[in-house]
Amino acid sequence: MDLQFYKYQGTGNDFVMIDNRSLTFPKENTALINNLCDRRFGIGADGLILLEPATDYDFKMVYYNADGNEGSMCGNGGRCLVAFANQLGVIKNKTTFIAVDGEHYATIENGIVSLKMIDIDTVDSNKKYSFLNTGSPHHVEFSNNISEIDVKTVGSKIRFGAPYFEEGTNVNFAEQVSENSFKVRTFERGVEDETLACGTGVTAVAIAANSTNKTTSTHLKVEVLGGNLEVSFDEDDNKYTNVFLKGPATFVFEGTITV
Ligand SMILES: N[C@H](CCC[C@H](N)C(=O)O)C(=O)O
């Protein structure tokens, strides 16, 4: 069959988007999803996202990692899906949609999408790292010169090692640039490589930085390999609410692929 797809990217984190309002996409076909995301044998992407109908919401987000397995929440994917819903005419400038981790509110203005993430009430930190769930699990380590880190090798070791093992985690390496700005590089579980950006990861770094007193700011700028993102939140007694991830979400091309 011919499958129509749309390609989007948010700070270089790229996704194949499919309008599945008809519910005809063969979701159980892990190999197909993996192939569509393959950069040599397919379209190429860090993940694949289906836009589906949902009762009481504008739409439902169904997200798969590039390996073909359904993933946890994807922040940049969510932002790109909002832009896609806007392109399809499903929404105008604001929306409330449902994803695997619950309800999300978002706005879109001139290609910039601001996405509300889940509340975070647990940040586990020790001297070496922080671990928290921002919709997806994230290990966060701060250091001085992240440009020198072999993110794929070191990230993969942490992802499969104690205490994460098979279930794994995404791994972020962060460097403080100023009181309210950071640089981040991320190893993504499910892609099993460094990606150019990770929205839930950047969100995790911002909250970990606040939680471990690296900053008192609640509006942080984060530079990733593929561009710039912003994270803002309210903090009360180490609980984080009104967490917003903001940045560009861009349509790249569309096409049909025979599968
Ligand atoms: N790129 C995504 C994160 C995907 C998380 C996924 N790799 C997993 O936890 O399995 C983001 O922008 O938030």
The ligand as a Gaussian input file, in Angstrom:
#p B3LYP/6-31G(d) Opt

LIG

0 1
 N       13.401000      12.661000      21.736000
 C       12.401000      12.595000      22.745000
 C       12.586000      11.655000      23.859000
 C       12.266000      10.295000      23.473000
 C       12.425000       9.363000      24.612000
 C       12.683000       8.011000      24.132000
 N       13.917000       7.888000      23.400000
 C       12.592000       6.994000      25.259000
 O       12.604000       7.339000      26.437000
 O       12.468000       5.820000      24.946000
 C       12.091000      13.986000      23.258000
 O       12.245000      14.952000      22.527000
 O       11.639000      14.114000      24.383000

